[in-house]
């Protein structure tokens, strides 16, 4: 299917969620594989490795390994042709929560995209995600229903 609108899915991922991230990325890949123009999709991630609230158990894994694991998933996501952007948050002196991320995500992306979607590392999106949203948006436009 061809997307008529621009989508961005933003996800704040904590370091302790790294083991469930691949399954979430699988669902994002599956969604993008259903569209002919994945360039209309942007995936935005912040990977939070700050130890402001909780320390990384370095007897189990290093921060460098966590970042490598995260970037491996971003590489997989990039292969579908969608826009992938991410940053690594590592400031141990200042809390950066999911609420901070979502506020920034909304503020910086609301004028450039038709849909802003909050992703959760522990959720899965159905492969028909974009088909459903396109149908809703087309109906809203046809009925002059505002966003």
N, C-alpha and C positions, 0 to 999 in steps of 0.2 A: 504494500500500500504506500501511496505517496502522502507525506505529511504536508499539510497546508499551513501549519502553524509552527512556531518555535517553542521548544520545550527545554527546561533545565531542571535537572534533579540534583538536589544538594544534600550531602550527607556528612555529618560530623561523626567521625569514627574514633573511639578511644582505643588506646594501645591494647587493652585487655579484650577487645573484640576482634583481634586480628585473625583468630582461628575460624570465625564465622563469616568473615568478609568474603572469601571465595564463593560461597553459596549465594550471597547477595549479588555479587558481580555476575555470577552465572545468570541470575534473573534479569539483570540489566542488559546483558548480551542477548539473551533470548528476546527481549522486547525490541532491541535495535535490529535484530535479524529479520523482524517482520516488516520493516519499512524499506522503501527504495531509496530514500534520501536521508540517511542517518546524520548528515551534516546539520540537519535541523534540530538535533538533540545535543545538549551539552550536559556532561556529568561533572559536577563540582564537588570536590571532597576536601575536607580538612582532616588530617590525621593528627590526633592529639596525643603526643608522647610526653606531655608535661607531667611532672610528678608533684604538682601543687597539692593534690588531694590524696594521691595513692602512688606508692613507689613501684617501679618495675622490679620484679624479682630477678635480679641479675644472676642468681644461681640457676635460673631456668633459661633465660634469654637476654640478649643485649639489646640496647636501643638501636644499634646499627642493624641487627638482624630483623628487628621489628620494622624498621624503615624499608629494608630490602624486601621483606614479605609484602608490605603495603605497595611498594612501587611495582612489584611483579604483577599484582592485581590491576594496577592502573595500566600497565603495558597490555595486559589481556583485553581490557576494556577499549583501549585505543585501536585495537585491530579491527573493530567493527565499523570504523569510519566516522564515529561520532566525535564531537569535541570533548576532550578530557582535560580538565585542569584540576590541580590540587596544590595544597601547601601542607607543610609539616609544622605543627605548632609545638614548640618545645620550651617555652618560657616558664621556668619553675617558680618565678616570682609573682606571677599574675594568673588568676583563675580565668580560663576561657571555657565556658560551658556550651552546651547545646543551645541554650537560649541566646547566648552571645552570637554563636554561629548563625542561627536562623535569622536574627535581627540583621546581621551584616549581609547574609544571603539575600534576603528580601530587598533590602535597601539598594544593593548594588545590581540587582538583576531584574527588577520589576518593570523597567521601561524598555528592556531589550528582548523580552520573551513574552509569549502569550500565556504560557503556563509555567508556574513555579511549583515544584513538587518537593516536599520534604521527604527525603529518604531516611530510612532507619537501617542500620547494619543488620539488625536481627529480623528484618522483614523481607518478603519476597514479592516482586511485582509479577502480575500475570502477563503472559506474552501478548495478550490482546490490549494491553494498557493504552497504547497510542490509538488504536482503532476506536476504543471506547471514548477517549477524550476528544478525538476528532469529531465523532458523531455528536457529542454534546455541544461542542463549540459550533459546529455547522448549524445545529438546531437553534442555538442561542442567537447566532447572527441572523438566521432567517426570521426569527421572531422579534428581532430588535431588543433582545434581553442583554443588558449590560453585564460586564464581568463582575 
